[in-house]
Amino acid sequence: MSPRLTALLLLALALGACATPSWVPGLGRKKDEPKGPPVAAAPREAEPPKVEKAAEPRPTASLDASVTDRVIAVVNNDAITLAELQEAIAAYRYENQQAPEPTDELVQQFLRRMIESRLQLQEAERDKIVVDEPEVEEELAERIKKVNVKSREEFERLIKAQGLTLEAVKKRMRDGIKVSRLIRRKVTARVSVTDVEIAKYLEANRQKLETGLSYHARHILLVPEGADTEAGWEAARLKAELLRTQLRQGADFVELARQHSRDASAKDGGDLGTLKRGELAQDVETQILALQPGEISKPYRSQLGYHVFRLESKEGLEGEALVRAQAQIREILFREKYEARLDAWLKELKQRAIIEVRL
């Protein structure tokens, strides 16, 4: 097995019970991915836990003579040792070969995640969340499949070589499933997005959501003849007005563009082609998209000269495009609410806990 594959396995094992599991809709679901509550990355890091002293002394785990067994944090009556923290950081550095030496910030980040994980596991115990052995075995089979190990025996040999036991790995998996279920119950199930909220967001962000939609337009460009004078610009404007009148009376746009336009598109009848929103200068695009298909614009002055536009067609937020936008908005709003709910819940857990950081 390659060193990188081993490193990935180590990371999965070491962080399995440390990182805070979460269920968040992602913005980049793959086409083949089923719709349903998708899993996203771990939530934003919470603030470093503050040391909170109990009114009365609380029993803590006894210190071992070995340095690696030194207790670096106590979450209620549950101890976190230096060895556990070192294991998590080592796995992270194995997976990220270019990672620098551990900094105080990295150490504190991992410790915060471990503390949050312990708090959630304790809450899962209070909620009597139970994970059956068949569920753990199913998760184990999926894990073995993902790391491309040929057999369970090879998997066991691999983790044994890293100083781990199969039972320890299964415990991490069981804890991860417990925390996932707890978060679904305490956070995900209490978050909802209404159609009214989606419609409000759509109207407030319509221009942004339309980015990437296509449109097709033609134009005629009239430039000032001779010197760049006010008289020259006025003559170009009057000619543009005249052409617009002719077009509105039924003149052929393609023919007039070929005869009068000074743009490179003149030979194509002023055809600008199919464009994505954002490709043209914003002021020009605004003039074009303000039109209805087939409508002729008033002469518009740019740095180049006077333009007369005709919008051929444009995609809008309707039909399939609207359905996609609404789905995207639902996920955006769900994620915002989810993260706010998760942060508040984790803060509540910490406020109710006795947390002592000794590191």
Buried (B, 14 or more C-beta within 10 A) or exposed (E): BEEEEBBBBBBBBBBBBBBBBBBBBEEEBEEEEEEEBBEBEBBEEBEEBEEEEEEEEEEBEEEEEEEEBBBBBBBBEBBBBBBBBBBBBBBBBBBEEEEEEBEEEBBBBBBBBBBBBBBBBBBBEEEEBEBEEEEBEEBBEEBBEEBEBEEEEEBBEBBEEBEBEEEEBBBBBBBBBBBBBBBBBBBBEEBEBEEEBBEEBBEEEEEEBBEEBEBBBBBBBBBBEEEEEEEBBEBBBEBBBEBBEBBEEEEEBBEBBBEBBEBEBBEBBBBBEBBEBEEBEEEBBEBBBEBEEEEBBEBBBEEEBBBBBBBBEBBEBEEEBEEEBBBBBBBBBBBEBBBEBBBEBBEEBBEEBBBBBBE
